[in-house]
C-alpha cells in the first residue's frame, strides 16, 4: 500500500497519509477549522503531533467576535433642569404708610400705598426704609385674609413686645422700597412644596403658598409654622384658607407659651418638619438660626432649599 492515498469526503477528494485519521486530514486540507475552548486550547485536532504540518492556506479563519458589540452604550445627553427666569431689574418705589395693625404682641401688619405698582414675585424681598428709621429687609406679602390692592404693598414686621422703634411708625409716613432682592421667590415646577415659616417670616411663605394654590392646585404642599411664643401664631385665618383649598399637612409649633393651644406643638420649628425627600422644594423664611437649621436638613437629603432671611 502506498504512503499516500485519496479519500473522498462529501464528494471532495482529500489526500491522506497512511495512519492519518479523517479528522486530521480534513484539518490539513482546510475543510474544517479548529475550535477554541474558553481556555484557548484546541478542541479539534488536539491529536496532531508537535511539528506536524500546519493547516493549509485554504482553511477558513475563525470568526472573531465584534468588539463593538461588547461596548456599553454611550450615555445620552444630560437631562437639563428647567431654566430659571432672569431676575427682574431692581427698581425704586416710593409711597406712604396707609395702614398699621398689630397682629400679635410681636408682629405688626404694615400697608403702604405706592405711586407705582411694586415689582417682584411672591417670596422676593425688598430693602424698605420708613422715614427716620433704619433700612430693613422685608418680604412683600398679603393681608392675613389674602387681600391687597394693585398699588399696595403689605409687610408682616417683627417687633419687640417690650418696646420697639416701630412703635413710632405713623400713618402717612413716607416709605421707600428698593427691590426685588433675594432668590427665595416662588418657582412653579415639580416636587412637593415644603414651606417653613418662623415668626414674621410667615409673610413671605403666605405669599408663596397662596400663589401656588392658584397656579398649581394639584401640587403637594406641606407647611410648618412656628414662633417663639404661641401668642405670635397670628396666621390662623390664612391657614384656614389653605386647608379649605386642600392643604392638609400643616403643623404649628412654639418654643414657649403657658397658654399653648392643643394643636400647637412644643419645641423648635426644625424638629417638626415633615420627613424631607430629595425631590422636595423647600422655602424657609425667618431668623438666621431657623433658616440655617432648615438648610442643613434639606442639604442632608439633597432637597433644593431657598432661604429668606428677614431682619
JOWORA-V374798 format. One record per pair of residues at least 6 apart in sequence whose C-alpha atoms are under 6 Angstrom apart, sorted by the first residue. I is the first residue (numbers start at 0). GAP is how many residues later the second one is. D is the distance in Angstrom with one decimal. If there is no record, write none. Layout:
BEGIN
i: [I	I]
gap: [GAP	GAP]
d: [D	D]
END
This chain:
BEGIN
i: [2	2	3	3	4	4	5	5	6	6	7	15	27	27	28	29	29	29	33	34	34	35	89	89	90	90	91	91	92	92	93	93	93	94	94	94	94	94	95	95	95	95	95	95	96	96	96	96	96	97	97	97	97	98	98	99	99	100	100	101	102	103	104	105	105	105	105	106	106	106	107	107	108	108	109	109	110	110	111	111	112	112	113	116	119	120	121	121	121	121	122	122	122	122	122	123	123	123	123	124	124	124	124	124	125	125	125	125	125	125	126	126	126	126	127	127	127	127	128	128	128	129	130	130	136	136	137	138	139	139	139	140	140	140	140	140	141	141	143	144	155	155	156	157	183	183	183	185	190	190	191	191	191	192	192	193	193	193	193	194	194	194	195	195	195	195	196	196	196	196	197	197	197	197	198	200	200	221	222	223	223	224	225	225	225	225	226	227	227	228	228	228	229	229	229	251	252	252	252	253	253	254	254	254	277	277	277	278	279	280	281	282	282	283	283	283	284	284	285	285	286	286]
gap: [14	15	12	13	10	11	8	9	6	7	6	9	27	28	27	26	28	29	10	7	8	6	89	90	87	88	85	86	83	84	20	81	82	18	19	20	79	80	16	17	76	77	78	79	14	15	74	75	76	13	14	73	74	11	12	9	10	7	8	6	131	128	56	52	53	54	55	50	51	52	48	49	46	47	44	45	42	43	40	41	38	39	37	34	60	64	63	64	85	86	61	62	63	81	85	56	58	60	61	13	14	55	56	57	11	12	52	53	54	55	9	10	50	51	7	8	48	49	6	46	47	45	43	44	173	174	172	65	13	14	15	13	14	62	63	66	6	12	94	93	44	47	43	42	122	123	124	22	88	89	28	29	88	28	88	27	28	29	88	28	87	88	27	28	29	88	28	87	88	89	27	28	29	88	28	84	85	27	27	26	27	27	26	27	28	43	27	26	27	25	27	28	24	27	30	12	11	12	13	12	13	11	12	13	23	24	25	24	23	23	23	22	23	7	23	24	23	24	23	24	22	23]
d: [5.7	5.6	5.6	4.3	5.8	5.6	5.6	4.7	5.5	5.0	5.9	5.8	4.4	5.9	5.9	5.8	5.0	3.6	5.1	5.9	5.5	5.2	4.8	5.7	5.7	5.5	5.6	4.5	5.9	5.1	5.5	5.9	4.6	5.4	4.0	5.7	5.9	5.4	5.4	5.7	5.0	5.3	4.4	5.4	5.9	4.2	5.1	4.9	5.3	5.7	5.3	5.5	6.0	5.7	4.9	5.8	4.7	5.7	5.1	4.5	6.0	5.3	5.6	5.7	5.0	5.9	5.4	5.6	4.7	5.8	5.7	5.1	5.7	4.7	5.8	5.2	5.7	4.5	5.7	5.4	5.8	4.5	5.5	4.7	5.4	5.9	5.5	5.7	5.2	5.1	5.4	3.9	5.8	4.9	5.8	5.8	5.9	5.9	4.8	5.5	4.3	5.5	5.1	5.8	5.7	5.6	5.6	4.5	5.1	5.6	5.7	4.8	5.6	5.1	5.5	5.2	5.8	4.7	4.4	5.6	5.2	4.5	5.5	6.0	5.8	5.7	6.0	5.5	5.9	5.5	5.4	5.3	5.9	5.4	5.9	5.1	5.9	5.6	5.4	6.0	5.5	5.5	5.8	5.6	4.8	5.6	5.5	5.6	5.3	5.1	5.0	5.7	4.9	4.7	5.1	5.9	4.9	6.0	4.7	4.8	5.9	5.0	5.9	4.9	5.9	4.5	4.8	5.8	5.0	6.0	6.0	4.9	5.5	4.7	4.8	4.6	4.3	4.9	4.7	5.9	4.8	5.0	5.7	4.7	5.4	5.5	4.9	5.3	4.7	5.6	5.1	5.3	5.2	5.3	5.7	4.9	4.8	4.3	5.6	5.4	6.0	5.9	4.8	5.7	5.3	4.8	4.4	5.8	5.3	5.1	4.5	5.8	4.8	5.9	5.2	6.0	4.4	5.8	5.4	5.6	5.8	6.0]
END
